[in-house]
Amino acid sequence: MTLHLYDTYERQLRPFTPINTSFVGIYCCGPTVYNFQHIGNLRTYVFEDTLRRALEYSGYDVKHVVNITDVGHLTSDGDTGQDKMEASAQRQGTTAWELATLYTDVFKEDLHLLNVLEPHVWCRATDHIPEQIDAVRTIEERGYAYSTSDGVYFDTEKLNDYGYLARLDVDGLQAGARVELGEKRKITDFALWKFSPIDEKRQMEWQSPWGVGFPGWHIECSAMSTKYLGEYFDIHCGGEDHIPVHHTNEIAQAQACYNTRLANFWVHGAFLQLGGEKMSKSTGDFLRLQTLIDRGYDPLAYRFFCLGARYRAKLTFAWESLDAAATALDRLRTTAHAWGEPTAEDESFITRFRERVEDDLNMPRVLALVWELVGSNLEKGVKKATLLHFDQVLGLQLDQWQPKAEEDVPTEIRSIAEQRQRARAEKNWAKADELRDKITAAGYEITDAPDGPELSRTVPSRVLQMAEERTAARAEKDWTKADRLRDEITAAGYEIIDAPEGSHIQPIP
């Protein structure tokens, strides 16, 4: 069996074969550390971590490189505006260097909380200025650059296939341009080195053969990836927003310098959407991992949530969906813990697991297999060993989880239930109903039994919604959509039972 990955460059699934036998090189575009990273950014790093785990699971030695962009990323992809680091430092009344340290540290802590493996190499742009200058010099010497009054630019006219990664209509872009080009020759030309303004002392600037200034955003990744992985390496990853500009320009620079497309595979994760729109720091309206933690969620519940969708499919964030993921993860943890010590692995399940991982990291089907394993008739020790085998790729730290000493039902929910009992004793039915509604809204069901009320978790609303959508899809004979929704319901830890009188949902035992 062979791992297959979707290569954006070729627009198809391709069997993965390493370039050399010593290691698999992966370069992942890291953050621009002018602000906190939102959970949409973090979804990309969860996907990249899953890819690395899958490669290591397949027996490859991996060299994983992640950059930190602490200079050169302008506020506009059109090479206008301020450097994002300098602009943010001015707003916050601090230095760009202090800002970079703060947000880099928080970013690394976020990855730790999500159980994302530490890369083998962290590389900061400001630590690699000489390498970037050398790369710009090579591009210039080979005739792919020109200078203007504000910088050195890449001449995209010199490449016949510029924009192939994104399938850009370069002529159409040029004809439809409605922006000021300044001294740029084409709208697609991009900055390799920007000059510091004559009347301004920047916090981050360096001497170069062309004058005092700072590198462009794209040159840093070309320079650092090739330094650590070579002129043509295995896999370059990032979010899908990098395809039309950043990664397109990285490839152009590699073609000019090395006559390669830089990486054999270009693999991209899709956006996380909030309210149907891409989550973005530029709007100031985004969710941090700390936001989820402050609301009481385990960070690994967010990892579980991300695993419930294909990495190259857009995913919409909703609190109900995160609730479903948290509930499913909790059920998986408690069930696995109750199995006791692991014994022997089940080879049939492991074979199916490997097939699904190798199918372009099909994690929703992996989660469906997890719940099939949970409901199987295998011995508990075998199920435990097999699940921990799966967790090599899932990264949920199932072997480390221990149940909390506290009650399963939160204290505040039990308090409301007690208030309801008193209201019932006083025959205050209106208040009792109001309190029941509060319990229901919190995601719990209260059942009145002879020996007192019983509390239990209800099926999350998001899961119920998916079931309704599946019923509609079946009525329309859209079997593909119906099957996809069944898989998502299973991935959330529930099974849907179809009967002549209708379908119903229940937790997977």
C-alpha positions, 0 to 999 in steps of 0.5 A: 500500500502507498500513501496518496496525496492531492498535489495542487500543482498537478491537480490530482491524487498522486502516489507519494514517493520520496525524492531520496532515501535519507529523509522526507523533507516537509516545509510548512509556511509558518505564521506572520507573528504580528498578532495571535493565530486564530483557530482557522490558522491552527486548522492548517497546522493540525492538518500538517501534523496529521500528514507528518504523523502519517508519513512517520507511521508509513516508516519514513524519516521526516525532516519538518521545517516551519518558518516564522515570518517576522519581517517582509510581509506587507499589508497588501499582496500588491507590495504596497502598505506597511510591513505587518510587523512594523504596523502592528508594533506602532499600534501597540506601542512596542517594538517589532522584535518584542512583538515577534517574540510574544506572538511566536511564543503564544503560537508555539504554546497553541501547537503544544496544546493541540499536540502538534509535533515540534518541527525539527527546524524553526527558522526565523526570517530575520535570522536568514537575511544573508541567505535571502540576499544571496537568493535575490542576487542569483535571481538578478544575475540570471535576468529575472529581476529589475530595480525601481525607486522603491525596490527590486522586483521579480520580472514575471514576464520572463516565465512562460508558465508563471502562475501555473500552480494557481492556474492564473489567467495572467493576461486577464489579470493584466487587462483587468488591473484597476490598481496603481502599478507604480514602477512595476512592469506588470501587476503580477511582478512582486518585491524581492527586496524593498528599500526603506523610505528615505525619510524613515528609520525602520525597526527592521532594516539591513544593508544590501547590494541594492541599498538599505531595506528589507526582504520581500515575504516570498523570498524568505521561504524560498531561501530558508526551505532550500537551505534546510531541505535542498533545491528540490524537496518532497512536500510544501504545505500551507493554507489554500490562501497561499496558492495564488500569490505566496506559493506561486511566487515561491515557485517562480523564484525557484525556477529562476534560481534552480530550474525546479518547482521547489517541491515535488508535492504542493499540499494545501489545507482549506479554510475554516469558515465562521458564519460562511466567511473565511476567518481572518485576522484583518477584520479583528473578528476571529477566535483564538484557541484561548477563547475555546479554553476560556469557554471550558473546551479541551484544546484536543476537542478542537483537534478532534473537530478538525479531524472530522472533515477532509483537510482540503474541504472547507469546514464551518465552525459552530459552537454546536459542532465543537460541542459534538466533537467534545462530547465524542472525544469524551465518550471515546476517552472514557470508553477506552479507559474502561477497557483496561490494559491493551493486549494484541492489535487486530490486524484487520482493523489496522489494515483498514485504518492504513487504507484510509490514512493512505487515501489522502489522509481520509480522517473522517473515515478513520473516525468512522472506523474508530467508532466501528472498533468501539462497537465491535465484539473484540476483546477489550484489550484488543480494542484498546491496543488497536485504538492506541495504534490508530492514535499514532496518526490521530494524535489525541493522546488517548494513552495519557487521558485519565478521568477527572475526579469530579462528577460527570455532570457539572455542579451547576447543572446538578444545582439547577436540577435540585432547584427544579426538584424544590419547585416541583415539591412546591408545585411551582410548575412554571418555575420547574419548567423554566429550570428544565429548559435551562438544563436542556439548553445546556445540553442535558436531559433530565428524567424523573425517576422514582429514586430522583431525577437522572441527568444525561447528555443529549444529542448535540443540535449539530448532530440532529441537524446533520440527521435532518439534512441526511433525511432530506438528501435521501428523499432527493436520492442524493445518496453521495451526500447522504453517505457523507452525512452518515460518516460525519454523524459517525465521526461525532460518536453517534449512529443513525438507525434507519427504520420504516417509521423513520430514523433515530440517533443514538450514541455509539455504545 
